[in-house]
């Protein structure tokens, strides 16, 4: 029988690219980091393998069971995990945050969530809503649900006499731990770039439809920019986004591939998935997620990572520049 701090592993098909022992250690370490003491100084969070359905971690009166895992095709570089979390009476979860959004529903018992800073939306069992803005503590009961946005520090406890059991769905970066202890940072090497893209190749088709005007096809956007954050700050890069577009009345999904090229010939490649919404004045806003595919030269060791791609335009696509903010983290193998 495993000790309380060891995960229980049911029989499962072997996964050739992931070490079972390494995963077991990583999940235990993540659980212990959350319920243990806060680090004295900020340290990088450990990069961990994707969780495996059936994993169970127990520590300090907290049991976390991985129920299901998927890597959504519409969220490049992300993994979605369904969890069952059980807090024994009196159990406490130390302050932490998440690399991505987590949504939870309390199935039974009572739980308190303390928001250190930022805000957590809560939906009560009767459908009423409220926003808890830190520093503040909210008491949750069976049937209540809440959203923990990425990067919002919070802690939790079970003040009741019965176990508090919740279901949680988390969307996080591949390689990120399920929880990041207070004082730690998300894994990966950061790279921040702001650039004004222009459409340099337009192979879009416009058609009238019963729902309005449909714009679809492919386009290539390029830009030259200076890296503003991360170890590469100050370097000039060439950016190229090859994208597929399917808009109705100026809004809709898009996806493609972004290449970041450095002066020494090194490159970073990422898949990008996002959506565009109109602003009502002829312009638009867009946002997407990036999953790092790999790299060359100085980035040849990159095995993954993720990021965001956000911006807008003041006029029609191709008629005005597209000011864009790129924020990504690359993970080396």
TORNU-928196 format. One record per residue (C-alpha): x, y, z. Coordinates in Angstrom, 2 decimals. Layout:
X  Y  Z .
...
% end
This chain:
0.00  0.00  0.00 .
1.36  3.48  -0.82 .
2.01  5.90  2.01 .
-0.32  8.94  2.32 .
2.15  11.12  0.42 .
2.50  8.73  -2.51 .
0.20  8.68  -5.54 .
-1.81  5.61  -6.40 .
-1.29  4.54  -10.00 .
-3.89  2.30  -11.61 .
-2.91  0.10  -14.50 .
-2.66  2.25  -17.61 .
-1.16  1.99  -21.11 .
2.50  2.94  -21.23 .
3.34  6.38  -22.61 .
6.61  6.19  -24.46 .
7.55  9.86  -24.02 .
6.82  10.20  -20.30 .
8.47  8.52  -17.34 .
6.03  7.05  -14.83 .
8.48  7.48  -11.99 .
9.23  11.06  -13.02 .
5.54  11.87  -13.21 .
4.90  10.35  -9.79 .
7.66  12.44  -8.22 .
6.53  15.59  -10.03 .
2.92  15.28  -8.94 .
3.86  14.58  -5.33 .
6.24  17.55  -5.36 .
3.50  19.80  -6.75 .
1.04  18.70  -4.05 .
3.57  19.12  -1.26 .
4.59  22.54  -2.55 .
0.99  23.75  -2.33 .
0.30  22.50  1.19 .
3.79  23.17  2.56 .
5.61  26.31  3.57 .
5.91  29.27  1.21 .
9.44  29.62  -0.26 .
11.55  32.39  1.21 .
12.39  33.75  -2.24 .
10.91  33.52  -5.71 .
12.04  30.43  -7.58 .
11.04  29.01  -10.97 .
8.26  26.42  -10.80 .
9.27  22.95  -11.86 .
8.38  21.85  -15.39 .
6.32  18.65  -15.09 .
4.91  16.07  -17.51 .
1.24  16.15  -18.50 .
-0.87  14.50  -15.73 .
-2.18  10.98  -16.31 .
-5.85  10.06  -15.65 .
-6.13  7.97  -12.49 .
-3.26  9.65  -10.62 .
-4.08  10.26  -6.96 .
-1.96  12.44  -4.66 .
-2.59  12.64  -0.90 .
-0.87  15.05  1.47 .
-1.84  16.98  4.60 .
-5.50  16.01  4.47 .
-5.76  16.93  0.78 .
-6.52  14.34  -1.89 .
-6.30  15.27  -5.55 .
-7.40  12.78  -8.21 .
-6.88  13.29  -11.95 .
-10.12  12.20  -13.65 .
-9.49  13.14  -17.28 .
-6.91  14.91  -19.45 .
-7.05  16.35  -22.97 .
-4.97  18.68  -25.12 .
-7.60  20.88  -26.86 .
-7.06  21.53  -30.56 .
-8.47  25.06  -30.14 .
-5.99  25.99  -27.38 .
-2.52  25.41  -28.76 .
0.08  24.44  -26.19 .
-2.50  23.96  -23.45 .
-3.72  20.93  -21.54 .
-7.14  20.63  -19.86 .
-7.33  18.57  -16.68 .
-10.43  17.42  -14.79 .
-9.78  16.89  -11.07 .
-11.60  15.77  -7.95 .
-10.23  17.58  -4.89 .
-11.06  16.46  -1.35 .
-10.19  18.50  1.75 .
-10.47  16.71  5.07 .
-12.01  18.63  7.99 .
-9.47  21.22  9.12 .
-7.25  20.81  6.04 .
-5.63  23.93  4.61 .
-4.18  24.64  1.17 .
-1.28  27.09  1.33 .
-1.23  30.22  -0.83 .
-0.68  29.46  -4.51 .
-1.75  30.41  -8.01 .
-2.29  28.63  -11.31 .
-0.60  28.98  -14.72 .
-4.03  28.95  -16.38 .
-7.71  29.30  -15.57 .
-9.32  26.89  -13.12 .
-13.08  26.57  -12.59 .
-14.47  24.63  -9.64 .
-17.80  23.46  -8.23 .
-18.19  22.41  -4.61 .
-20.04  19.10  -4.61 .
-20.31  18.63  -0.85 .
-19.15  20.18  2.41 .
-18.00  23.72  3.14 .
-14.87  25.52  1.98 .
-13.34  28.95  2.42 .
-11.19  30.60  -0.25 .
-8.97  33.53  0.68 .
-8.02  35.83  -2.20 .
-4.71  37.57  -1.53 .
-4.99  39.98  -4.47 .
-6.93  40.13  -7.71 .
-10.49  38.88  -8.07 .
-12.35  35.56  -8.15 .
-15.91  35.41  -9.57 .
-18.34  33.24  -7.58 .
-21.69  31.79  -8.69 .
-23.93  30.61  -5.87 .
-26.09  27.49  -6.04 .
-29.18  29.71  -6.52 .
-27.62  31.42  -9.57 .
-26.67  34.70  -7.92 .
-23.16  35.99  -8.62 .
-20.55  38.02  -6.81 .
-16.90  38.98  -7.28 .
-14.49  38.48  -4.39 .
-11.68  41.03  -4.60 .
-8.63  40.48  -2.40 .
-7.69  40.69  0.29 .
-10.90  38.91  1.25 .
-12.25  35.49  2.23 .
-15.41  33.89  0.86 .
-17.30  30.93  2.36 .
-18.54  28.40  -0.18 .
-21.21  25.74  0.19 .
-22.36  22.75  -1.85 .
-23.55  23.83  -5.28 .
-21.44  27.00  -5.39 .
-18.88  27.42  -8.18 .
-16.01  29.82  -8.72 .
-13.28  30.74  -11.20 .
-9.61  31.10  -10.30 .
-7.97  33.19  -13.07 .
-4.30  32.60  -13.90 .
-1.83  34.30  -11.60 .
-4.35  35.19  -8.87 .
-2.83  34.22  -5.47 .
-5.24  32.48  -3.10 .
-5.49  29.82  -0.41 .
-8.26  27.51  0.80 .
-9.43  25.65  3.90 .
-12.17  23.33  5.12 .
-13.66  24.82  8.32 .
-16.40  22.20  8.53 .
-16.79  18.79  10.15 .
-17.25  16.92  6.88 .
-14.92  16.56  3.89 .
-15.18  19.31  1.26 .
-15.27  17.72  -2.19 .
-15.05  19.75  -5.39 .
-14.69  19.12  -9.10 .
-12.13  21.31  -10.85 .
-11.29  21.84  -14.50 .
-7.99  23.52  -15.22 .
-6.57  24.80  -18.50 .
-2.82  25.23  -18.17 .
0.34  25.42  -20.22 .
1.81  22.05  -21.16 .
4.75  21.62  -18.79 .
3.23  23.71  -15.99 .
2.47  22.27  -12.56 .
-1.16  22.11  -11.46 .
-0.37  24.67  -8.75 .
2.39  27.25  -8.35 .
3.34  27.94  -4.71 .
3.44  31.58  -3.59 .
6.81  33.06  -4.47 .
7.35  30.85  -7.52 .
6.97  31.78  -11.17 .
5.54  29.91  -14.15 .
8.05  27.61  -15.89 .
9.91  28.58  -19.02 .
12.09  31.38  -20.37 .
10.07  34.54  -21.10 .
10.10  36.52  -24.33 .
8.03  39.70  -24.73 .
7.55  41.56  -28.01 .
5.29  44.42  -29.11 .
5.02  44.89  -32.88 .
2.94  46.56  -35.59 .
2.12  43.81  -38.07 .
1.16  44.54  -41.66 .
-0.54  42.20  -44.12 .
2.03  41.43  -46.82 .
0.12  38.66  -48.60 .
-3.66  38.54  -48.90 .
-5.45  35.50  -50.29 .
-8.82  36.18  -48.70 .
-12.20  35.67  -50.34 .
-15.34  37.67  -49.51 .
-18.76  36.10  -50.03 .
-22.30  37.19  -49.16 .
-24.19  34.71  -46.95 .
-27.61  34.71  -45.23 .
-25.78  35.61  -42.00 .
-23.90  38.50  -43.61 .
-20.47  38.87  -45.19 .
-18.06  35.96  -44.86 .
-14.31  36.52  -45.18 .
-12.13  33.44  -45.39 .
-8.81  32.26  -46.73 .
-5.17  32.82  -45.85 .
-3.01  35.85  -45.11 .
0.57  36.53  -44.09 .
1.45  39.27  -41.62 .
5.01  40.44  -40.94 .
6.75  42.86  -38.60 .
10.16  43.94  -37.37 .
10.41  44.56  -33.64 .
12.77  44.80  -30.66 .
12.32  42.25  -27.87 .
11.18  44.13  -24.76 .
11.33  41.44  -22.06 .
13.19  38.27  -21.13 .
16.85  37.29  -21.68 .
16.61  38.30  -25.36 .
15.56  41.88  -24.53 .
17.09  44.41  -26.89 .
17.47  42.02  -29.81 .
15.80  42.84  -33.12 .
13.55  40.10  -34.48 .
11.59  39.43  -37.64 .
8.05  38.17  -37.07 .
5.96  36.24  -39.59 .
2.41  35.00  -38.99 .
0.85  32.73  -41.63 .
-2.83  32.46  -40.70 .
-6.11  30.93  -41.81 .
-9.17  33.15  -41.32 .
-12.90  32.47  -41.25 .
-14.85  35.62  -40.31 .
-18.54  36.42  -40.48 .
-19.30  40.14  -40.37 .
-15.72  40.85  -39.34 .
-15.54  38.41  -36.43 .
-14.59  34.77  -36.08 .
-11.82  32.24  -35.50 .
-8.32  32.15  -36.92 .
-5.26  29.94  -36.57 .
-1.80  29.71  -38.00 .
1.92  29.61  -37.33 .
4.20  32.32  -35.96 .
7.94  32.38  -36.64 .
10.27  34.58  -34.60 .
13.64  35.01  -36.39 .
16.71  36.47  -34.67 .
19.69  38.27  -36.23 .
21.97  35.25  -35.71 .
19.60  32.99  -37.67 .
17.99  31.35  -34.62 .
14.23  30.87  -34.75 .
11.26  30.03  -32.53 .
8.14  28.52  -34.11 .
4.70  28.45  -32.51 .
1.18  27.39  -33.45 .
-1.37  30.12  -32.79 .
-5.13  29.79  -32.28 .
-7.45  32.71  -31.59 .
-10.54  34.73  -32.40 .
-11.38  38.24  -33.55 .
-14.31  40.43  -32.47 .
-15.44  43.69  -34.05 .
-15.32  46.95  -32.08 .
-18.30  48.56  -33.82 .
-16.26  51.36  -35.41 .
-14.78  49.37  -38.29 .
-11.92  48.02  -36.21 .
-11.43  44.82  -34.27 .
-9.74  43.21  -31.28 .
-8.11  39.79  -31.36 .
-6.64  37.36  -28.86 .
-5.12  33.93  -29.08 .
-2.95  31.33  -27.39 .
0.39  30.06  -28.68 .
1.95  26.64  -28.37 .
5.68  26.58  -29.03 .
6.62  23.88  -31.55 .
10.40  24.16  -31.36 .
13.33  26.22  -32.47 .
16.68  26.36  -34.27 .
20.14  27.76  -33.51 .
20.24  29.11  -29.96 .
16.71  27.74  -29.48 .
17.37  24.25  -30.85 .
16.79  22.77  -27.38 .
13.28  24.19  -27.05 .
10.73  21.40  -26.69 .
7.58  23.40  -25.93 .
6.07  26.37  -24.19 .
3.08  28.61  -24.57 .
2.03  32.22  -24.70 .
-0.56  34.78  -25.69 .
-1.08  36.86  -28.81 .
-3.27  39.95  -28.38 .
-3.93  43.18  -30.21 .
-6.28  45.06  -32.49 .
-6.68  47.23  -35.55 .
-8.48  50.48  -36.23 .
-9.77  49.59  -39.68 .
-10.38  46.73  -42.09 .
-7.92  43.84  -42.21 .
-5.01  44.84  -44.45 .
-5.92  48.53  -44.48 .
-4.30  49.49  -41.18 .
-1.42  48.18  -39.02 .
-2.13  45.54  -36.38 .
-0.49  46.55  -33.06 .
0.17  43.22  -31.33 .
1.55  42.07  -28.02 .
3.30  38.68  -27.93 .
4.13  37.09  -24.59 .
5.51  33.57  -24.51 .
7.64  31.20  -22.45 .
9.84  28.61  -24.05 .
10.62  25.34  -22.29 .
13.87  23.53  -23.03 .
14.13  19.76  -22.86 .
% end
